[in-house]
């Protein structure tokens, strides 16, 4: 073979390699070994509950075990870093969350870039917080809460599940739009925060609805507004912040499926299809809704745009409200 023909053959082979690689990866699904679904929070919490419901049906559908691996710590950042450096053969997924993906990058220097080192697969579930006050607070509407916060010297205080958490940022976003300065009181989790609000030691809490519902029903906590764009089915008589006078306000919790950034596109696309199938399953949907979480499957591009918009929104709040990691 002369030099010209050799060069032509080499060029043709080089052009065909990406297609060959794609074909190999596409045929490599489902994975030949168990899949790990990493969750950045402890067993028994809202993320873990949703992940286990989804993982069980995923495993049944693809004929391969999908094992939930809880890696709590650093607000979920430990799990996110692990997956950013994880295997790219489709055997590793992450039930990613709002904090590490869109808030933490503005609060601290991370050893990975969530927007580059993690690839979007599909939105999983979302749910709003509910702003509650203990019964001793003289506010029964959001307007009364804002008025009281502005009148009270030093402002009212509100609990969250930690500095940089979704509950913390929801409170700061509302401070921003309402022109007030309620004081943030961080806790190491929802349980201690809830106990101090119930005990009257803190005025308010941007609580996860499943945690707050029993106390709302007993009258120990007063719900003022939910933080999403629509009223959840389990709190039909509680207005959203947007309905209560602050149009466009939206601060939801969410968990999304992401994978190591270099996972091949055909595998990511296939996982997107499989996850959508599970989230649209009536039994899975009912289980998630029972726990106050709304299934929200979507395309990979939709998730990428959503994460980018959340990243920008919370970055602005962190800067303008001068929020720091504690």
N, C-alpha and C positions, 0 to 999 in steps of 0.2 A: 504494500500500500504506500503510495507516495505521500509526501508531506501534506499536500493540499487536501487529499482525501482523509488523512488522519485527523487534520484539524476540523474538517467538516463533520466527521463522525463524533468527535469530542464535543463539538458545539451542540449537535443534535441530542447527545446523551445528557448534556448539562441541562438542556431545555426540558427534557423529559423527566428528570429526577424529581422536581417538585410534585408532578402529577403522580409519579410512582409512590412517593412518600405519602401523599394524600390517600391514595388507594389503600396502601398498607394500613394506615391508621384507621380509615373508615371500616375496613374489614376486621379490625381488632376490637370491635365492640359487639357484645358486652365484654368487659375485661375478663381475662382468664383467671384472675385471682380476686379475693374479696376487696370491696371498695370501702375506703374509710371516709366517713363524713365527720369532719372535725367541727366541734362546737366550742366556742370560747368561754363558756359559762358552766357552772356546776350542774350536776344531775338534779332534776326536780324542778328547775326553773322554767320560765316560759320558752326560752330558746330550745332547751333540751326536750321539753314535751313535744313541741312542734317537730323538731328534727326526728325524733323517734317514730312519730306517727308516719311521717313521710318516708323515712328510711325503710320501714317495714314493707310498705307497698312497693317502693322502688325495687327492693330485693326480689319480691315476688314477681314483678313484671319482667325484670331482665334475667331472672334465673341465676342470680349471683348474690352472695351475702353483701349487705350494706351495713357496716358496723359504725355506730356512733361512738366517737372518741372525744370525751370531755377534756378540754385543756384550759381550765379557768386561770385567771391571773392577769394583772395589768389591764383590767377593763376589756379583756378580749384580745389584746394586742399580741400576747404570746401565741395564741392559736393562729392568728392571721400571719404572723411572721413565719411560723412553721409551714403553713401551706404555701406561702410565697416561695419558699425554698423546696417545696415538695416535688414528688414524682409527677412527670408530665404525660403519663401513659393512660390517663383517665381513671386511675384508681384512687385519686385523692380529690375530694371536694370539701368546701368550707361553707358552713351556714353563717355567712358574714353578717355583720351588724353595723348599724349607723355610726356608732362611736369610733371604732378602729378605721372604718373605711372613709369617713367624711369629717370627723371632728378631731380625732387625735393628731392627724398630720399638721394641724394648725396650733397644737398645744405643745408638741414635743418633737425632737428629732428622732425619727424612726429609722431603723436599720433596713427598711424596705420602703418602696413607694406603692401604696395601695392602688393607685391609678395605673401603674405600669406593670407591677409584679403580680397582680391578681387579675384574672380574666373574667369578665361578667358571663354568667350562664343563664340565670333566670331570677326574677324576683320570686321570693317565697311567700311570705306573709307580712301583713302590716296591721297595726292597731294604734289607736290614739292613746294618749294619757288622758286622765280626767283630773281637773283641778278641784281638789276637795279642801275644805276647811273643817276644823273640829267645831263641834256644836256651840262652843262658847264664843266663837268669832261672830261679831254682829254684822254678818253679810250673808244674804241669801240669794244674791244675784251677782253676776260678774261686775256689773256697774257699781254695786255697793262695795264690792271688794276693792275695786280701783279707787273709789272715793275714800275709803277707809285707809288704804295704803298711802294715799297722798296727804291725808290729814294727820296721820300718826307720826310723831317725831321719830326719826330713824327708820320709818317704814315698817311694814309687816315682814315677817320672815317666812321662808318656804324651804321645805326639805327636798332633797334629791337623793338618788342612789349613788352619788359620787361626783366629784369635780369632772367636768367634761362628759358626763352622761347625757342621754337623751332628755331625761327629766330636767337636768340643770339647764341645758340649752333651750328647752321649751320655756322655762321661766325667764331666761335672759331675753329671748325673742319677744316674749310678752311684755317684759319691762320696756323694751325698745319701742314697740308699737303703741303701748299705753302711756308712755312718757312718765314712768314711775320707777322707783328703786326699791323693790322688795329685796330682802337680804337673803342670800343663798346660804343654806346650812347643809353641807354634804354629809352623807352617811355611807357606811360600807355595806350597802345593800338595801333592799326594799323593806325587809322586816324591821330593822331598828328604826328606820325613818318613820314607818307606819306607827310603831309603838309610841314614839315621841309626839306625833301629831294627835293620836288618840288620847294621850295623856295631857294634851294642852300645852306641851313645852315648846312646840313650834306651831305656827298658825295654819300653814297650808302645805300641800304636797301635790306635786304633779305625779299622780300614782298610776300604775298599770291597772286597768279596770278589774281584772280578775282578783287582784289583791284587795281592792277597795270595796268591791260590790257587797260583801256581807255586812260591812260596817255602814255602808250607805243605806242598806235595807233596814238595819237596826236603828238608824237615826243618829248614830255616833259621829258620822261624817256627813257633811253637806256638800253635794256635788254642784259646782257652779258652771262648769263648761267642759267640753271635751276639745281636744287640740287638733283633731283632723278636720277634713273638709266636709264630712258627712257624719250624721249621728249614727253611732253603732246600734245594732238591733237590741242590745241588752241595756241600753240607756236611752230609750226613745224620747223621754221627756226632758232630757238635759240638752240645752242648746250647744252648738259648737261656738268656739271663740269668734269665728267669722260671723255667725248669726247674731251673736251678742254685741255686735258693733265694731268688729275689726275685720273687714272684708279681706279675703285672701289668706288669712292666717292659717298656717298648716305646719304642724310639728308632730309628725307621727313616728312611732317606733317601727322598725322593719328589719326583717332578716332576709337576706338574698343569697342565692347560690353563686359562688365564685370558685375558680380553680387556679392552679399555678399558671402564671402568665404565659409560659411557653407551651402550654397544652395545645396540640394541633386543633385547628378550627373544625375539622369534621367531627372530632370527638366532642368538642364543646357544643356543636350544633345538635348532635345526637342526645347529649345530656339534657339540652334544652327541651327537646321533644319529650323525653321520658319524664322529666319533672313536670311539664305541663299536663301530661297524661295523669300523673298522680294527683296533682293539685285540683284537677277537674273531676276526680273520682268522688261520687256522692258520699261514700263512707268516710273518706279522708276529709272532705270539706266539712262534714258534720262534726267530726272529731275536733278539727281546728276551731270551728266556730264555737263549739262548746267551751273551749278554753279562751274565748275572747279574741281569737286571731283570724283575720280575714285572708283566705288564699288569694294570691294576686299574680298568677303566672303571666309572663310576657316574653317578648323577644329579647335577644341578647343586646340588640341596638337600643331598645327602650331602656333596659337596665343601665347600659353605659351612659346614656344621656341623663337618666335620673341621678345616678351617683355623681356625675359631674355637676349637676345643678345643686345637689345637696352639699357637695364639697364647697361650692362657691358661696352658698347661703350661710353655712355655718362658719366659714372662714371670715365672712364679713362681721358676723356677730361676735366672734372671738376677738377680732381686732378692735371693733368699735366699743365693745363692752369691757375691753381690757381683761379678758379672762385668761387665767394662767392655770397650769396643772399644779395640783397641791400634793 
